[in-house]
């Protein structure tokens, strides 16, 4: 059963062709302003069947069975910065998962899809040397699509 207005109208962003950021998959009243867990599950299973994993860095836990046990818990509080070791370890597990299969996609979320999500995604991009300089990308394990679609970065300079 579709819980939101349009199942494809979810709060999620493709950072690269294989790294997705989103807000917390909610249930109940909270799903009125966040992604509903059933809609997220349907979209991920439809787009990336058996080739996705979710990194939960929200500080809140939910039943991993809702996503066929494809959830990695960040195990840090959403209110405090993680230790460098915890951040590095999660970035390494993302790298390892993406390196296993060119079809694999990681989905990272915190409560709002911004603070902790962006910290982990940026850490991963730095770990795999996704950029040679601020204006030039390099190739790394995130290259499932042609080079022109690997990392899309929009910059405006004044």
Secondary structure, DSSP 8 states (H G I E B T S, - for coil): ---SS-TT--SEEESBSSEEEE--EE-GGGGGTSEEHHHHHHHHHHHSTT-EEEEE-SS----GGGGTT-EEE--S-TTS---HHHHHHHHHHHHHHHHH-TT-EEEEE-SSSSHHHHHHHHHHHHHTT-EEETTEE---TT--S-GGGSB-------
